[in-house]
């Protein structure tokens, strides 16, 4: 059977974690993706549920954890809201964050 290659782009940290787990299972990443692809073809569906978690609160990424593109997008969103007159005063933003992520008073 002829072999074909394909590449997948993902977060570097996720890739390292995935490679480590695959190694713990005694396989490499190629084998893991092949198993996944065979299950999808055989079952004609994604072999696990994909859903949006409810009520899962994630702390916002710090600037250090953002890529340049993510940081640029956040800055652009802020500028767009200021230009549109839809931005909130800083005090309101901090109060919202305190409530959403259980931050105490600074």
Secondary structure as the mmCIF struct_conf table of DSSP 4:
data_model
#
loop_
_struct_conf.conf_type_id
_struct_conf.id
_struct_conf.beg_label_comp_id
_struct_conf.beg_label_asym_id
_struct_conf.beg_label_seq_id
_struct_conf.end_label_comp_id
_struct_conf.end_label_asym_id
_struct_conf.end_label_seq_id
HELX_RH_AL_P HELX_RH_AL_P1 UNK A 12 UNK A 24
TURN_TY1_P TURN_TY1_P1 UNK A 25 UNK A 26
HELX_RH_AL_P HELX_RH_AL_P2 UNK A 29 UNK A 43
TURN_TY1_P TURN_TY1_P2 UNK A 44 UNK A 44
BEND BEND1 UNK A 45 UNK A 45
BEND BEND2 UNK A 47 UNK A 48
HELX_LH_PP_P HELX_LH_PP_P1 UNK A 52 UNK A 53
BEND BEND3 UNK A 54 UNK A 55
HELX_LH_PP_P HELX_LH_PP_P2 UNK A 59 UNK A 62
HELX_RH_3T_P HELX_RH_3T_P1 UNK A 63 UNK A 65
BEND BEND4 UNK A 66 UNK A 66
HELX_RH_AL_P HELX_RH_AL_P3 UNK A 68 UNK A 83
TURN_TY1_P TURN_TY1_P3 UNK A 84 UNK A 85
HELX_RH_AL_P HELX_RH_AL_P4 UNK A 90 UNK A 101
TURN_TY1_P TURN_TY1_P4 UNK A 102 UNK A 102
#
